[in-house]
Amino acid sequence: MKKVLFTLIFGFSALFAFAQEPAVYAQYQLFPVLINPGYTGFQDKHEFLLNARRTWAGFPGSPSTYTFMYNGPVGDKLALGGGLFSEKAGSVNTLRLQLNYAFRFRIQKAQIGLGLSTEFLRRNANGDLLEPTPVLDPNDEVLEGAVEGQRFFDASVGAFVMYDERFFAGLSLPNTIRARLDEIPTSNSGGNNTNNNGGLFQFYIFQMGYILNVESQNFKIIPSLALRNVRDVPYQIDFNVQGRFLDDKLIGGLTFRPQSSNSMVTCLIGTKYKGAQLYYSYDVSFGNFQQYNSGSHELSVAFALDRKAPKPAPEATEIYK
């Protein structure tokens, strides 16, 4: 009975919480392109990324998220990227298709990327929610609309700066442009009202950090800070520290997210060899809900290909002798 009760509570809370389109990643500090379109093609390499995350593992209906992304340069200034995002949480399924565009340039020691992300999102609930139960009304218009599915168009902008190969900072503005593509009725408490866009800077994700390179010991220490204010999610602050040893063959990290009732710690371990990267992270919270799950797990596999150098222009030949 307790398990059924927890499932019902999670299901109802999901109906309100899933107005949040941006996915929550623990490994955004390794792959900033997950949260910031300004990082698209920033490394001047063709990168393929597969990310899988299981939040609140062991709890019935806990979210499972899968992300596949590509980003890479197109010439010296432009970069393109794309992504496919799929999530299932309880009876709610979310699918996102994303395209990224970025303009890259350099001013003295500063490398700068300015990006735009356009996105199509579809979210729907399983049809079994319409089956008669003592607690659900199958004739509820909002419930019928959730099963039929909601569709959104979304656009975000972002900027990323690396100065002197040491200091970095990024700012992205999710939901800069947001529009409903259907007329399905929704609950006002779900946050899906298209008039609830707010100002341009209402939602943002900001990160900054410094790369301390200890060449004599062959390791790097990277402290960083992230501030996240996104739709329908409590304000978040992340304190990160990352260590890279043996030419990035061993990578470890810690993240602490203080919150009044549910602080969280993330442990990270990974490796990088040539163009291949593999990372695993584990989240554990200090709130009461932790006793009902076994934490959150996230795995990323990435592969990067060097950009091909442009072919030299052929030498001019004399036509007339």
C-alpha positions, 0 to 999 in steps of 0.5 A, spaced: 500 500 500 505 504 501 508 503 494 502 504 491 501 511 495 508 513 493 507 512 486 500 516 486 504 522 489 509 521 484 504 521 478 501 527 481 507 531 482 509 529 475 503 532 472 505 539 475 513 539 474 513 537 467 512 544 465 520 544 465 523 543 459 530 543 460 533 536 462 537 536 469 544 533 468 550 532 473 555 532 467 554 539 464 561 541 467 564 536 462 559 537 456 557 545 457 553 544 450 548 540 454 546 547 457 549 552 453 548 553 445 554 558 445 559 552 446 557 548 440 563 547 436 567 551 441 573 545 441 573 546 434 572 538 433 566 534 431 563 531 438 558 525 438 555 524 445 551 519 448 548 521 455 544 516 460 541 518 466 536 515 471 534 519 477 531 516 484 533 509 482 529 504 485 523 508 486 517 506 482 516 511 476 522 514 477 525 518 471 529 515 465 533 520 460 537 519 454 540 524 450 544 523 443 548 530 441 552 532 435 556 538 435 562 541 430 565 546 426 563 548 419 568 553 417 572 557 421 567 561 424 560 557 424 558 551 428 552 547 428 549 541 432 543 537 433 540 533 439 535 528 440 532 527 447 527 522 450 525 521 457 520 517 461 517 519 468 511 515 471 506 515 465 509 521 462 513 521 456 517 527 453 521 527 446 525 533 444 529 535 437 534 540 438 538 544 433 544 549 435 547 554 431 553 558 433 558 563 431 565 563 434 571 568 434 577 570 438 579 577 441 586 577 443 586 571 448 579 571 449 575 565 445 568 567 444 562 563 442 555 565 441 549 560 440 542 559 438 538 553 440 531 551 436 527 546 439 521 542 438 518 538 444 512 533 445 510 531 451 504 526 452 501 521 458 500 514 457 493 512 455 492 507 461 491 514 465 484 514 462 482 507 465 477 508 471 480 508 478 477 511 484 482 517 484 482 519 477 476 522 473 477 519 465 473 524 463 477 530 465 479 535 460 486 536 462 487 528 463 485 527 456 489 533 453 495 530 457 494 523 453 493 526 446 500 530 447 502 537 448 507 540 443 512 546 444 516 550 440 522 553 444 528 557 442 534 559 447 540 563 446 547 562 450 554 565 450 561 562 452 568 565 453 574 562 455 580 567 456 587 565 456 585 558 456 584 558 464 578 562 465 571 560 463 564 563 463 558 561 460 551 564 460 544 561 457 537 563 457 532 558 456 525 559 453 527 566 450 522 564 445 516 559 447 510 558 443 505 552 444 503 548 437 496 545 440 490 548 443 490 542 448 487 544 455 492 544 461 492 546 468 494 553 470 498 550 476 502 546 471 506 552 468 504 551 461 500 557 460 504 561 454 503 567 457 507 565 463 514 567 459 516 573 463 522 577 462 528 575 457 532 574 463 527 570 468 530 564 466 538 563 466 543 558 467 550 561 469 557 558 470 564 560 471 570 557 473 578 557 473 583 551 470 589 551 475 594 547 471 600 544 475 605 542 470 610 540 474 605 534 477 601 533 471 595 535 473 589 540 473 584 542 478 578 546 476 573 549 481 567 552 478 560 555 480 553 554 477 547 558 478 541 555 475 534 558 475 529 555 470 522 554 469 518 550 475 524 548 478 527 551 485 533 556 484 539 552 484 547 553 486 552 548 484 559 548 487 564 544 483 571 541 483 574 537 478 581 534 478 584 531 472 591 527 472 595 523 468 594 527 461 586 526 463 587 519 463 584 519 470 578 524 472 574 525 478 570 531 481 565 533 486 559 537 486 555 540 492 548 543 491 546 546 498 538 547 499 534 548 505 531 541 505 534 537 500 542 538 499 545 534 494 552 531 493 555 528 486 561 524 485 564 523 478 569 519 475 572 518 468 577 517 463 579 520 457 583 517 451 585 520 445 578 522 442 574 517 447 571 519 453 567 515 459 564 518 465 560 516 471 557 520 476 552 518 482 548 523 486 545 522 493 541 527 497 540 529 504 533 529 504 528 525 507 526 522 500 533 519 499 530 513 504 525 511 498 531 511 492 538 509 491 540 515 488 541 518 481 546 515 476 549 518 470 553 515 464 556 519 458 560 516 452 563 521 447 567 521 441 571 527 438 574 527 431 579 532 429 577 537 424 580 536 417 584 542 415 582 545 409 586 543 402 590 549 400 588 553 394 591 551 387 597 555 385 595 560 379 598 558 372 599 562 366 594 562 361 598 566 356 605 565 355 
